[in-house]
């Protein structure tokens, strides 16, 4: 295959691009024929724009791997967004024809919605990656209503892309049954790829964690870390109630690292509601490349995904990163197969509810893990699970099946 158009619905600087998408895009690029290229589309949000003086550097770095960055502006759903998407579709149609694109590769179903229309217009092969239910997920999170235009439009386009796809890469095997029951489609070319992690970038022995702790005043503290946002697919107030329970369990010894793109005012408002002392929370927005260094300072991590039914079909990216850094995880129940794995292998705690009793029980379980085994032994055990369940080799196998072996 010569040229591939990769569509995403995220900003280039977002963690979903840096941690999750770009490694896979590079795998695709390595499998194209000599002189081939990946045209990599992102939708840029105002708060995450690449600074103007850095854009040439970004393009040059991607070009080394045969990737050409094609940024468009993101717009929230509405009449203006529909018009912008129509314009984007026309521009991508022209790019596909002018550049000789052979396949359209879409990450997640919102990008797949655009990709399916483009595939219809161009006749190009459609590949769906990270295939998870989005429209019905937004209903479960309470963000959309079933009778609303946003749900009806995306659900219809999810059915269209599912019917049109020549190959589908899901994050969970249950998506085969979901596609058949909800869209009436028996998937072709079905593959499963977990949310893999770069085990070299996320490796605890790369960092002098003692020095880093001293620099942030964390010496002698029990440190929790959360890398993500509040609201949407994640809990909000409940995160801070959990942190408050940890603060009370380790009085004077607890600190939390909160790595997020949320505005600090939002975070501190939740602190006030939970009566959590702000001095116990360090809030940072950091580039993804710097996240492993912060994780190296932590004793345990939090994955506060809203435990809605469809989350059985969605694999959180951050769990693989936490595990690769040897961190036990507090997680909500029924999240992909991760909650079950954490409970069975005793590498964290699964919340039994969203109340103080459940928070205290989870904190006690984490304390038992931290005190019950030598820290190095616990870390190596957990990292072994990341190697087994989240290695990039698993993704390499999937892309080899679709695009052939990498060029030598």
KEVOGU-187422 format. One record per residue (C-alpha): x, y, z; residue number from 1. Coordinates in nm, 4 decimals. Layout:
<vexlums>
       xx       yy       zz nuza
        X        Y        Z  NUM
...
</vexlums>
This chain:
<vexlums>
       xx       yy       zz nuza
   0.0000   0.0000   0.0000    1
   0.1314   0.3441  -0.0921    2
  -0.0555   0.6254   0.0895    3
  -0.2950   0.6179   0.3856    4
  -0.5166   0.8942   0.5233    5
  -0.5420   0.8668   0.9045    6
  -0.8355   1.0503   1.0624    7
  -0.8615   1.1416   1.4305    8
  -1.0958   1.3671   1.6284    9
  -0.8348   1.4997   1.8722   10
  -0.5776   1.7787   1.9039   11
  -0.2146   1.6975   1.8300   12
  -0.0957   1.7903   2.1817   13
  -0.3636   1.5819   2.3550   14
  -0.2673   1.2664   2.5393   15
  -0.4905   1.0632   2.3091   16
  -0.2690   1.1598   2.0170   17
   0.0694   1.1548   2.1892   18
   0.0212   0.8438   2.4028   19
  -0.2277   0.6442   2.2086   20
  -0.2440   0.7324   1.8392   21
   0.1011   0.8399   1.7185   22
   0.2768   0.5121   1.8052   23
   0.0223   0.3270   1.5903   24
   0.0465   0.5807   1.3086   25
   0.4223   0.5250   1.2999   26
   0.3621   0.1499   1.2804   27
   0.1364   0.2037   0.9787   28
   0.3910   0.4333   0.8122   29
   0.6651   0.1707   0.8506   30
   0.4504  -0.0758   0.6580   31
   0.3797   0.1370   0.3512   32
   0.5690   0.0789   0.0306   33
   0.8828   0.2832  -0.0356   34
   0.7971   0.6494  -0.0837   35
   0.4549   0.6020   0.0749   36
   0.3141   0.8500   0.3213   37
   0.0595   0.8794   0.6009   38
  -0.1531   1.1955   0.5899   39
  -0.2343   1.2465   0.9573   40
  -0.5458   1.4526   1.0326   41
  -0.6098   1.6115   1.3736   42
  -0.8832   1.8488   1.4942   43
  -0.7207   2.1277   1.6932   44
  -0.8932   2.2760   1.9991   45
  -0.8045   2.6329   2.0983   46
  -0.6658   2.5366   2.4388   47
  -0.4335   2.2733   2.2935   48
  -0.2912   2.4465   1.9876   49
   0.0699   2.3736   1.8972   50
   0.2563   2.7059   1.9362   51
   0.3278   2.8694   1.6003   52
   0.7025   2.8647   1.6549   53
   0.6910   2.4862   1.7165   54
   0.4801   2.3770   1.4196   55
   0.7668   2.3528   1.1687   56
   0.9583   2.1377   1.4164   57
   0.6561   1.9083   1.4646   58
   0.6145   1.8687   1.0887   59
   0.9840   1.7989   1.0373   60
   0.9898   1.5359   1.3124   61
   0.6854   1.3574   1.1692   62
   0.8269   1.3757   0.8172   63
   1.1224   1.1615   0.9307   64
   0.8733   0.8763   0.9713   65
   0.6877   0.9428   0.6459   66
   0.4000   1.1267   0.8143   67
   0.2497   1.4559   0.6950   68
   0.0468   1.6421   0.9574   69
  -0.2867   1.7841   0.8322   70
  -0.4484   1.9926   1.1116   71
  -0.8053   2.1251   1.0982   72
  -0.9909   2.3347   1.3566   73
  -1.2231   2.1586   1.6014   74
  -1.5760   2.2880   1.6569   75
  -1.8288   2.1746   1.9165   76
  -2.1362   2.0023   1.7776   77
  -2.3908   2.2399   1.6261   78
  -2.4853   2.4031   1.2973   79
  -2.1444   2.5685   1.2693   80
  -1.9651   2.2400   1.3336   81
  -2.1715   2.0587   1.0699   82
  -2.0814   2.3271   0.8163   83
  -1.7115   2.3044   0.9119   84
  -1.7194   1.9266   0.8807   85
  -1.8722   1.9600   0.5337   86
  -1.5881   2.1909   0.4308   87
  -1.3345   1.9538   0.5898   88
  -1.4888   1.6622   0.4026   89
  -1.4506   1.8431   0.0699   90
  -1.0866   1.9265   0.1454   91
  -1.0139   1.5674   0.2466   92
  -1.1883   1.4378  -0.0669   93
  -0.9564   1.6532  -0.2769   94
  -0.6505   1.5476  -0.0743   95
  -0.7436   1.1791  -0.1138   96
  -0.7690   1.2081  -0.4904   97
  -0.4754   1.4443  -0.5428   98
  -0.2355   1.2459  -0.3200   99
  -0.3456   0.9026  -0.4351  100
  -0.4699   0.7754  -0.0996  101
  -0.5308   0.3987  -0.0962  102
  -0.7050   0.3610   0.2402  103
  -0.8794   0.5702   0.5052  104
  -0.7831   0.4649   0.8585  105
  -0.9994   0.6133   1.1375  106
  -0.9372   0.6180   1.5120  107
  -1.2659   0.5877   1.7087  108
  -1.6162   0.6239   1.5693  109
  -1.6444   1.0081   1.5599  110
  -1.3519   1.0099   1.3136  111
  -1.5027   0.7015   1.1523  112
  -1.8192   0.9003   1.0846  113
  -1.6211   1.1411   0.8687  114
  -1.4198   0.8554   0.7219  115
  -1.7271   0.6597   0.6156  116
  -1.8628   0.9576   0.4193  117
  -1.5221   1.0115   0.2633  118
  -1.4972   0.6422   0.1754  119
  -1.8357   0.6604   0.0051  120
  -1.7296   0.9677  -0.1920  121
  -1.3928   0.8277  -0.3006  122
  -1.4470   0.4517  -0.3052  123
  -1.1375   0.4081  -0.0858  124
  -1.0955   0.1198   0.1596  125
  -1.2169   0.2040   0.5116  126
  -1.0410   0.0734   0.8245  127
  -1.1855   0.1411   1.1713  128
  -0.9395   0.1481   1.4614  129
  -1.0098   0.1684   1.8368  130
  -1.3664   0.0726   1.7505  131
  -1.5849   0.1402   2.0544  132
  -1.9472   0.2533   2.1011  133
  -1.9501   0.6326   2.1315  134
  -2.3069   0.7471   2.0640  135
  -2.4722   0.5158   2.3181  136
  -2.1852   0.5826   2.5567  137
  -2.2748   0.9520   2.5537  138
  -2.6291   0.8531   2.6538  139
  -2.4985   0.6506   2.9474  140
  -2.2797   0.9390   3.0629  141
  -2.5847   1.1662   3.0540  142
  -2.4204   1.4010   2.8007  143
  -2.6649   1.3377   2.5116  144
  -3.0342   1.2491   2.4904  145
  -3.1660   0.9694   2.2704  146
  -3.3985   1.2051   2.0847  147
  -3.1228   1.4633   2.0313  148
  -2.9684   1.5332   1.6917  149
  -2.6118   1.4590   1.8062  150
  -2.7014   1.1052   1.9152  151
  -2.9208   1.0248   1.6171  152
  -2.6650   1.1531   1.3681  153
  -2.3611   0.9768   1.5167  154
  -2.5497   0.6503   1.5757  155
  -2.6583   0.6468   1.2100  156
  -2.3014   0.7159   1.1008  157
  -2.1716   0.4433   1.3339  158
  -2.4012   0.1995   1.1552  159
  -2.2816   0.3282   0.8160  160
  -1.9120   0.2975   0.8996  161
  -1.9652  -0.0483   1.0493  162
  -2.1318  -0.1673   0.7284  163
  -1.8714  -0.0079   0.5059  164
  -1.5521  -0.1066   0.6914  165
  -1.3226  -0.3536   0.5203  166
  -1.1450  -0.4140   0.8520  167
  -1.2204  -0.3339   1.2157  168
  -0.9769  -0.3119   1.5089  169
  -1.1669  -0.3183   1.8396  170
  -1.0349  -0.2677   2.1906  171
  -1.2470  -0.5544   2.3260  172
  -1.3740  -0.8796   2.1689  173
  -1.7303  -0.7975   2.2762  174
  -1.7531  -0.5371   1.9987  175
  -1.8253  -0.8152   1.7486  176
  -2.1500  -0.9000   1.9296  177
  -2.2290  -0.5322   1.9880  178
  -2.2031  -0.4538   1.6151  179
  -2.4318  -0.7436   1.5300  180
  -2.6946  -0.6622   1.7949  181
  -2.6968  -0.2798   1.7637  182
  -2.6136  -0.2219   1.3955  183
  -2.7168  -0.5557   1.2440  184
  -2.3714  -0.6012   1.0922  185
  -2.1433  -0.9062   1.0979  186
  -1.7993  -0.7464   1.1095  187
  -1.5442  -0.8235   0.8395  188
  -1.1709  -0.8395   0.9026  189
  -1.2171  -0.8263   1.2817  190
  -0.9118  -0.7761   1.5067  191
  -0.8679  -0.6967   1.8771  192
  -0.5924  -0.4608   1.9933  193
  -0.5710  -0.3527   2.3581  194
  -0.4642  -0.0026   2.4609  195
  -0.0915  -0.0706   2.4327  196
   0.1866   0.1216   2.6018  197
   0.5468   0.2100   2.5169  198
   0.7272  -0.0014   2.7751  199
   1.0549   0.1849   2.7187  200
   0.9087   0.5316   2.7758  201
   0.7105   0.4058   3.0759  202
   0.9837   0.2340   3.2732  203
   1.0379   0.3226   3.6408  204
   1.4136   0.2703   3.6409  205
   1.4572   0.5581   3.3941  206
   1.3956   0.8062   3.6741  207
   1.5571   0.9086   4.0015  208
   1.2263   0.9088   4.1885  209
   1.3848   1.0011   4.5238  210
   1.5362   1.3179   4.3752  211
   1.2128   1.4061   4.1977  212
   1.0161   1.3613   4.5204  213
   1.2545   1.5896   4.7095  214
   1.2200   1.8564   4.4411  215
   0.8404   1.8599   4.4844  216
   0.8446   1.8258   4.8622  217
   0.7060   1.4703   4.8562  218
   0.9709   1.3052   5.0728  219
   0.8104   1.0636   5.3183  220
   0.4639   1.1046   5.1644  221
   0.2174   0.8506   5.0283  222
   0.1548   0.9814   4.6765  223
  -0.1445   0.9114   4.4515  224
  -0.1511   1.0110   4.0856  225
  -0.4289   1.0734   3.8371  226
  -0.3572   1.1664   3.4748  227
  -0.6765   1.2782   3.3039  228
  -0.9789   1.5032   3.3071  229
  -1.2833   1.5392   3.5287  230
  -1.6355   1.4903   3.3964  231
  -1.7519   1.3414   3.0672  232
  -1.6436   0.9777   3.0704  233
  -1.4756   1.0283   3.4092  234
  -1.6067   1.0922   3.7573  235
  -1.5642   1.4408   3.9020  236
  -1.6670   1.5137   4.2626  237
  -1.6188   1.1457   4.3511  238
  -1.2468   1.1621   4.2658  239
  -1.1938   1.4220   4.5366  240
  -1.4067   1.2349   4.7899  241
  -1.1741   0.9380   4.7320  242
  -0.8679   1.1595   4.7769  243
  -1.0216   1.2981   5.0954  244
  -1.0599   0.9410   5.2289  245
  -0.6902   0.8812   5.1511  246
  -0.5977   1.2063   5.3251  247
  -0.7831   1.0988   5.6376  248
  -0.6272   0.7513   5.6288  249
  -0.2731   0.8934   5.6037  250
  -0.3096   1.2209   5.7981  251
  -0.0293   1.4602   5.7187  252
   0.1427   1.2017   5.4943  253
  -0.0797   1.2042   5.1838  254
  -0.0317   1.3983   4.8615  255
  -0.1952   1.3701   4.5176  256
  -0.0481   1.4550   4.1773  257
  -0.3265   1.5670   3.9448  258
  -0.2079   1.5862   3.5823  259
  -0.4867   1.7428   3.3792  260
  -0.5808   1.9934   3.1121  261
  -0.8694   2.1113   3.3342  262
  -0.8441   2.4658   3.4651  263
  -0.7048   2.4731   3.8232  264
  -1.0134   2.6668   3.9388  265
  -1.2305   2.3666   3.8472  266
  -1.0052   2.1315   4.0429  267
  -0.9921   2.3549   4.3503  268
  -1.3706   2.3960   4.3483  269
  -1.4022   2.0185   4.3798  270
  -1.1439   2.0262   4.6593  271
  -1.3604   2.2733   4.8496  272
  -1.6691   2.0566   4.8023  273
  -1.4840   1.7482   4.9336  274
  -1.3164   1.9513   5.2139  275
  -0.9796   1.8402   5.0816  276
  -0.6929   2.0699   5.1760  277
  -0.5580   2.2221   4.8523  278
  -0.2047   2.1978   4.9892  279
  -0.2322   1.8190   4.9538  280
  -0.2890   1.8450   4.5788  281
  -0.0329   1.9331   4.3102  282
  -0.2103   2.0275   3.9869  283
  -0.0109   2.0291   3.6641  284
  -0.0675   2.0342   3.2881  285
   0.2323   1.8571   3.1373  286
   0.3239   1.7253   2.7948  287
   0.2763   1.3533   2.7625  288
   0.6501   1.2899   2.7369  289
   0.6874   1.4233   3.0929  290
   0.4107   1.2110   3.2475  291
   0.6277   0.9018   3.3211  292
   0.8561   1.1149   3.5414  293
   0.5593   1.2196   3.7535  294
   0.4298   0.8616   3.7703  295
   0.7728   0.7565   3.8981  296
   0.7055   0.9637   4.2119  297
   0.3724   0.7957   4.2890  298
   0.2850   0.5030   4.5143  299
  -0.0484   0.4247   4.3510  300
  -0.2779   0.5540   4.0764  301
  -0.6465   0.6183   4.0130  302
  -0.8621   0.5300   3.7102  303
  -1.1947   0.7020   3.7869  304
  -1.3911   0.5995   3.4756  305
  -1.7681   0.6244   3.5137  306
  -1.8825   0.2620   3.5573  307
  -2.1516   0.2641   3.2879  308
  -2.2431  -0.0667   3.1141  309
  -2.0705   0.0057   2.7821  310
  -1.7361   0.0585   2.9552  311
  -1.7073  -0.3210   2.9428  312
  -1.6209  -0.2642   2.5754  313
  -1.3683   0.0185   2.6230  314
  -1.0086  -0.0153   2.7430  315
  -0.8598   0.2814   2.9362  316
  -0.5184   0.3840   2.8038  317
  -0.3890   0.5040   3.1381  318
  -0.4061   0.1606   3.3053  319
  -0.1312   0.0266   3.0799  320
   0.0847   0.3293   3.1610  321
   0.0259   0.2925   3.5338  322
   0.1054  -0.0793   3.5208  323
   0.4188  -0.0227   3.3133  324
   0.5380   0.2103   3.5919  325
   0.4654  -0.0603   3.8501  326
   0.1761   0.1227   4.0170  327
  -0.1218  -0.0439   4.1861  328
  -0.4490   0.1106   4.0680  329
  -0.7804   0.2037   4.2291  330
  -1.0457   0.1545   3.9597  331
  -1.4229   0.1574   3.9270  332
  -1.5972  -0.1787   3.8596  333
  -1.6624  -0.3410   3.5205  334
  -1.4138  -0.1352   3.3188  335
  -1.3151  -0.3535   3.0196  336
  -1.1460  -0.6625   3.1656  337
  -0.9161  -0.4379   3.3720  338
  -1.1275  -0.4241   3.6890  339
  -1.1505  -0.8025   3.6981  340
  -0.7773  -0.8414   3.6332  341
  -0.6880  -0.5955   3.9115  342
  -0.9041  -0.7881   4.1575  343
  -0.7871  -1.1352   4.0516  344
  -0.4153  -1.0543   4.0517  345
  -0.4284  -0.8252   4.3547  346
  -0.2591  -0.5301   4.1881  347
  -0.4904  -0.2611   4.3189  348
  -0.8439  -0.2117   4.4453  349
  -1.1829  -0.2166   4.2741  350
  -1.4346   0.0265   4.4219  351
  -1.7477  -0.1476   4.5473  352
  -1.9438   0.1764   4.5400  353
  -1.9126   0.5531   4.5206  354
  -1.9404   0.6337   4.8904  355
  -1.7114   0.6898   5.1859  356
  -1.7231   0.3282   5.3019  357
  -1.6083   0.2067   4.9570  358
  -1.3377   0.4750   4.9348  359
  -1.1987   0.3849   5.2761  360
  -1.1985   0.0137   5.1890  361
  -1.0067   0.0792   4.8656  362
  -0.7486   0.2933   5.0487  363
  -0.7015   0.0214   5.3111  364
  -0.6485  -0.2353   5.0344  365
  -0.3843  -0.0159   4.8701  366
  -0.2123   0.0324   5.2058  367
  -0.2091  -0.3442   5.2549  368
  -0.0393  -0.3889   4.9158  369
   0.2189  -0.1198   4.9859  370
   0.2993  -0.2576   5.3305  371
   0.2583  -0.6282   5.2556  372
   0.5311  -0.6743   4.9930  373
   0.8706  -0.5185   4.9204  374
   0.8033  -0.2199   4.6947  375
   1.0415  -0.3375   4.4220  376
   0.8803  -0.6807   4.4110  377
   0.5303  -0.5305   4.3825  378
   0.6436  -0.2927   4.1090  379
   0.8047  -0.5711   3.9045  380
   0.4947  -0.7904   3.9361  381
   0.2693  -0.5139   3.8095  382
   0.5052  -0.4178   3.5280  383
   0.5052  -0.7835   3.4212  384
   0.1312  -0.7574   3.3678  385
   0.1815  -0.4545   3.1428  386
   0.4355  -0.6551   2.9422  387
   0.1897  -0.9429   2.9117  388
  -0.1301  -0.7471   2.8448  389
  -0.0292  -0.4116   2.6921  390
   0.2911  -0.4644   2.4946  391
   0.3210  -0.2778   2.1649  392
   0.4074  -0.6149   2.0073  393
   0.0360  -0.6962   2.0227  394
  -0.0373  -0.3922   1.8071  395
   0.2484  -0.4751   1.5687  396
   0.0827  -0.8102   1.4974  397
  -0.2487  -0.6427   1.4095  398
  -0.0946  -0.3867   1.1733  399
   0.1155  -0.6563   1.0073  400
  -0.2054  -0.8488   0.9364  401
  -0.3577  -0.5375   0.7730  402
  -0.0612  -0.3704   0.6045  403
   0.2076  -0.6377   0.5837  404
   0.5432  -0.6533   0.7634  405
   0.7434  -0.3351   0.8282  406
   1.0007  -0.2292   0.5712  407
   1.3509  -0.3414   0.6545  408
</vexlums>
